[in-house]
Amino acid sequence: KLNTRWESQPDYGDIITTLPVGESWNLPSNFYKYQRFWYTPEYLKAVISAKQRFKPLDKDVILCTFPKSGTNWLKALAFSIMTRTKFDFSSHPLLTAPPSTCVSYIEFEQAQGINASREFPLTSTHIPYSSLLDSIISSDCKIVYMCRDPKDAFVSWWYHVNSFMGNNKEPIISLEKAFGLFCQGIALFGPFWDHFLEYWKASLERPDKILFLKYEDIKRDPSYYVKKLADFMGYPFSMKEKADCCVENIIEFCSFEKLSNLEVNKSGKLRGVTVDAEYPAKIFFRKGKIGDWKNHLTGDMANRLDRIIEEKLSGSGLKF
Ligand code: A3P
């Protein structure tokens, strides 16, 4: 069932009636498949508006992620790297604003004309590579993509949907049912394998323009990847900065422990996909660990998802 906001948008309404419909995760509206990926009507509207309204800045760095892959962490790291000569850690914007306020989304704020004139050439998106704007693909923008073991991304998604939509007593969708849909590729911005593979292949074709990262790799060797990220973004650390522990300080400042304990991320609010929706910033800081799926998925479930990952990614060179 479409909500009224959607129905009052004839241009999107015309498109949506032509799209395949999929069962959503007990969300108020169905999922619709647009250019191979699943969206709720609000998200679809956001993605289409972004195509029409977003204008990249010169030298933009665009952080692209599959949802629940550590977007907020990547935003904090990239923002801290880019702005390190402007702010020191005692009066840093990340102390008083969640990472998603410091680095806006193309499909949300930017598509709605909010924060359209950005101070720094840094923005973010969950839009799949094949649906990105031509103006990004053909520009000098750099793209940093991050994904995560789908088993952990799934568990993180399940908690996110329940804390965002639920009443905190009953989950709005059971873990088993959500898992079945996720395995069919039916999740917001899913199928995850196509989301990963499109960016993966593009990163192999254009390594100077697209850096492909995994959550697990950064967790295991943050120093190497933060330097790599800074080099790629065009903001390399000098010898002096390295000697002054600048890399280690950024890693510590952006750590889960530090960010999740800031008052702004414990009790702050964030704008949702629509201007009139708000949700607690804390739902983006749950555990921040590799392998929490072991506490939620049975052995059979994990094997099933592992087989899907192997089959879908086979031959690509991408592995988890
Ligand atoms: P969990 O639910 O597994 O804890 P996104 O930002 O893309 O929505 O991803 C959210 C996930 O990233 C959550 O995973 C969250 O806890 C984790 N996360 C948030 N900040 C992090 C940080 N600084 N370091 C590592 N993981 C972080």
Residues whose N, C-alpha, C, O or C-beta is under 5 A from the ligand:
A	BS01	A3P	F66 P67 K68 S69 G70 T71 N72 W73 D152 S156 C254 S255 F256 L259 F284 F285 R286 K287 G288 K289
